Amino acid sequence: MALVERIQAAVARTEILPFKVEVATEAQMDGVIQLRAASYGKHLPELGAKLREPEAADFAYGCEVFVATSKLDGTVLGTLRTHSNVMEPLPLQMSLALSSDFQGQRMVESTRLCIKGTSGSSLVRAALFKAFHRYCLAQNVDFMMATGRRPVDRIYDSLLFTDVGPAGVFYPMTFTGGVPHRVMYLDPQRAQRLYVGAQHPHTDFFFEKVHPDIDISGAKHLAESLWMCPDHQPGNWKAPAPTSAAAMSLK
């Protein structure tokens, strides 16, 4: 292929977004916190009030806060925080014992997903999950993990996440005050094949298009020698009872 053709092909694959996705800076954290408090406060007022301050996990090793900000005025449009099980269990593991399939596996959990309600909210969400996926590939992660209360769980369904146990079962999560959530996972190494096979509408966006505005270069590399993948903290965990399928399973 001639140089001009290669350049044309690269340009055709490149898509410019009206916002940036990156690791949040200290200056951006105020906007992140305000969006969290407002988003969670609509459905979980007590939790929303607690989220008016930064959380320890925002600065912990093995965690990253991704933020989407408008190029026009710097407004925070969306955010999510990743938790890895490098040296500590995932937040969801404080509420649910995962099966042996997940023991000793490198996992990263998506938490505090918040999207500002705008006409472009679905694009912002897709870009944040592309950043999440690219981050997991860069860290050689085995499983991307997520929890979702109803109806947020349908977002993860649409992204082809799979339940860790029986389909559609919800489990009380301690980090949301006991609100039942589905617990789901996706293998980042197999995601592209899965999306192509399902003819998913986001396949091109996630795997074919190049997005210079999605930049994960600010994320810390998680050293190979530090991955401990613990199950849970002894003495600080109690297995919850899943919510009955009749009451909470998907229709």
N, C-alpha and C positions, 0 to 999 in steps of 0.2 A: 504494500500500500504506500502510495506517494505521501510525502510530508504534508501536502495541502489536504489530502483526503483524511489523514490521521487527525489533523487539526480540526477539520470539519466534523469528524465523528466525535471528537472530544467535546466540541462545542454543543453538538446535538444532545449529548448525554448530560450536559451540565444544566442544572436548574437553579435559578436564583430565587430565594424566598424573601418575603417582606419582613422577616424577623430573623434573629440569630438564636441559635441554641448553643450553649456553652456551659462550662463549670462556673457556678455563681461566684462572683467576686464579693469581697466584704461589703462593698458599696451597694451591691444588688440585693443583699440579704434582707434589708428592710422591706423591699417590695415583695420578696418571696414570702416573708412572714405575714405581711398584710394579706396577701392572696390566700395563704393557708387559713388564717383565722376567719376570713370572710367565707371561704368555700366550705369549711367544716362547720362553721357556725350556723349555716342554713339548716343543717340536718342534725348536728350534734352540738348544741349550744355550749355545753360544759367543756367539751374538747376544744371547740373553737376558741373559748376564752383562754385555755391553757396555751394555745398555739400563738398567742400574741407576743411570745418571747421565743428566742432561738432555743433549739433543743440540743442536748449534748451530742447527739448523733450527727448534727450538722457539721461538726468539726472533728469527728472521730476518724482514726485510721481505718480504711476499708469502706468508708462511706463517701459518697459524692453527691452534691446538690446540683442538678442540672436546671437551667433556667432558660426560658424562651422570652426574648425581649424585642419589642417593636423597633425597627430601624428608624421609624419616623420620630418617636419621642422617648424611646427607652422604657416604655411601660412594660411591666412584667405581664406576660400573656399566659404563662404556664410554667409549671415546675414539677419535678419529681426528685426523690432522693433514693439513691441506691445504698443497700446494705450488703456487704459481702460477709461470708462466714470464714474469713481469714483466721481470726483468733477468737471470735465470739459467735454464738449461735445467731441465727437470723431472728428478727422480731417475732415472726410467725411461729418459730420453734418454742417460744415461751408459752404458747397456747395449744400447740398440736405436735404430737410425736409423729414424725414422718416415717414411712416404711423403710425397709432395708435398702430399697432401690436408691435412696437418697443419702445413705450413710457414707461418710468419707468422700462425698462429692463436693466439688467447688460450686457454690451457689451464690447468686446475687438476687436480692429481693428488691422490688420496686415499691416504695412507700411514699406517702404524702403527695400523691398525684393530684394536682389541682390545675384546672384550665379555666381561664377567664371566659365568661360567656360572650362570645363575639361571633360574627358571621364566619370567621376563619378558625373557630375552635377545633374543628376536626383535623385541619391541617397542622395546627400546633401540636395536637396530641400525637399525630403520626410522626412528626419530626422528633418529639421527645422520645418516642419508642424506638425510632431509628437510632438515636444517640444511645439509648439503653442497650440495644442489640449490638451496636458497634463496640461499645465499652466492654460487653461480655465477651465478644470475640477477641478483643485486644488482651483481656485478662485470662484467656483460655478457660473460660467458665463452662461447667457441665450443664447447669440448669439456670435459666432465668425464672424467678419465682414472683408470684403476685397474689395478693388477696383482694377480694372485692365484695362489698356489701351489695345487696340488691338495690337498684338495678345496675350499679357500676360493674358488677361481674360480667355483664353482657359485653362490655368493652373488651375484656380478655377473651371471651368467646369469639368475638369478631377478629381478634388477633391470633386465633388458633392456639391459644393456651388450652391445656388439658387438666382436668381435676386430678389432684394427687391421690384421691380415693374414689369412692362411688360418685358418679356424675351428679352434679347439682346439689350436693350436701353442703350445708353451711355450718361453720364452727365458731363459737364465741372467741373473739380476739381480745386479749387483755389490753393491747395498746390503743384500742378504741372504746374502752370502757365496757367490754363484753358484747358489743354489737356483733351479730353473726356474719361471717364472711365465708365465701368460697375460697379455697386454697388451690392455686393452679400453677402450672409450670410449662416451660417451652425449652426445648433443646436448641441453643443458638447455633450449633454446628449444623443442624439438620433443617433449620428454619427455611432457608431458601428453597430446598427441595420440596418441603411441605407446602409452601406457598405456591410454587409453580404447579405442583400436582393438583392443588385445590383451585387453580386459576383465580387466586385471590386478587381482588382489585388493587391492592396496595403493592403487588409484587414489583412492578416497575419502580415505584417510589422508593421502596426499601432496598432493592438489590441492583437495579439497573442505573437509575439516575445518580449523578454526582451532585452533592449539595455542599458547596464550600461554606455555607452558612451554618452547617451542623459541624461543630468543632469540639472534639473531645480531647484535644491535645493538653488541656489543663488538668486532666485527671491524673492522679498519682498512680504510678505503676505498683502493683501489689507483688512484692518479692516472692519468688517461688518457694524459698526456704521458710516463709512465715505461714503458709497455708496449713492450718490445723484442722479445719472442718469439724468443730465440736458439735455434738448433738444438742445438748441443752445443759444449763447450769444445775448441778445436783442440789437438791433441797429448795429450789426456787421455782418449781414447776409442778403443775397438776393437770392431768389429762382432762380436757373438757368433754362434755357429752355433746355429740353433734345434734343440731336441730333436726327434728323429725322431717323426713322427706315429704310427708303430707302437708306440713306447714310451710316449708321453705324451698323445696326442690323446684327446679325450673319447669315452667309449663310447656 
